[in-house]
Amino acid sequence: MVDLIKPELELKSIKGTVIPDSERGKKAFQMEQEILSKKEEINSRYFEIGQLLSEIKAEELYVELGYEKITDWLSSLGISLRMAWFLIEIYEFFIVAKKVKVPTLKGVEISKLFDILSIVKAHPEDLEEWLDKARDLRAVDLRREIKEAKIDERQAKIDQPIINGEIKTELTASPKQNVVINSDI
């Protein structure tokens, strides 16, 4: 009878490094997994905070808390105005306007959502593509892709002729127009 030895599963770090089968290796792996889990919890909390801030802003509930301006209330909480607007905008666009479910945004860092915000607002039909890129690419590579997409968009606008103040996507000559090309130039 042949003994079948079950190979133990290899533990791999987020980097893909095989972790040694030792107490230290197992501890390192466990701690890395816990950090990733906590990071995901933090990301989901950002959406919850964005929702709360959005409602408080819309209903001016900060007045009930004794503040005339939302900026004063935010300051008392230690939340910068920039961060508050950032969270509100992310929540209102992705969750409210586009009805993206929070689990769908799993794995997408909140800062990357802000990075893609302007491009998906301009091109909502590309939302899924940009969410995938935000999930899969490093932040620096995502920003490079966004920059290239914006350059391509600007170039496309430049390439469109403007006639009588209107951008024309197609040029056609009417049958009554005479087109004269000066070959002496």
Secondary structure, DSSP 8 states (H G I E B T S, - for coil): -----------B-TT--B--SSHHHHHHHHHHHHHHHHHHHHHHHHHHHHHHHHHHHHHTGGGTTT-SSHHHHHHHHT--HHHHHHHHHHIIIIIIIS---GGGGTT--HHHHHHHHHHHHH-GGGHHHHHHHHHHS-HHHHHHHHHHHHHHHHHHHHHS-EETTEE-SS----TT------TT-
